[in-house]
């Protein structure tokens, strides 16, 4: 699955609470400028249906007057 999700789709997805037992380990951070950064982390979790999930994740943030906002998010599933 690949594609761009709208803000509404992302919000609906988050409301479903599809993860439990989430653990994240920071892998790296790149400050691109004073107003942007990317963090990379490894995530292990259990889906709502009990299926395990393991991925490397990157999230890009931009600084706005009201705080840091997620601008980009990507997940690459790893074999368990």
Helices and strands as residue ranges (DSSP letters): H 7-15, E 19-33, E 36-47, E 52-64, E 67-77
